[in-house]
Amino acid sequence: MANVLIVDDSRTSRRVLRDILERNGHTVLGEAVDGKEGYDMYQTLKPDVVTMDITMPVMDGIDSLKLIMRFDPQAKVVMVTAAGQKQKMMEALKIGAVEFISKPLDEEAIVKTMKELA
């Protein structure tokens, strides 16, 4: 099972993700509320997987992903996208995101994605 860092400015999204991950045997090492905090926490916690929201204040998920990939080219970052973010999603995959999941969060899709990454 994976050690996960959740990066999302929505408290509700973080809670839903944490519940799904922990219910399925994963460990949530930390939660960050923006891309800058996510990058800082990545360096400290070195999680197996990061779930990264795209739209956040201070630093968005794309910029945070760039920093994480520069710091650790082997990083496994799963982008969390809302509808209508296809352009950003494609950009994230080019930068190095390994997968993406859509909001509203679907437990089956998240469990399947985590299994593929383990």
Sequence and secondary structure as in RCSB ss.txt:
>XXXX:A:sequence
MANVLIVDDSRTSRRVLRDILERNGHTVLGEAVDGKEGYDMYQTLKPDVVTMDITMPVMDGIDSLKLIMRFDPQA
KVVMVTAAGQKQKMMEALKIGAVEFISKPLDEEAIVKTMKELA
>XXXX:A:secstr
  EEEEE S HHHHHHHHHHHHHTT EEEEEESSHHHHHHHHHHH  SEEEEESS SSS HHHHHHHHHHH TT 
 EEEEE TT HHHHHHHHHHT  EEEESS  HHHHHHHHHHH 
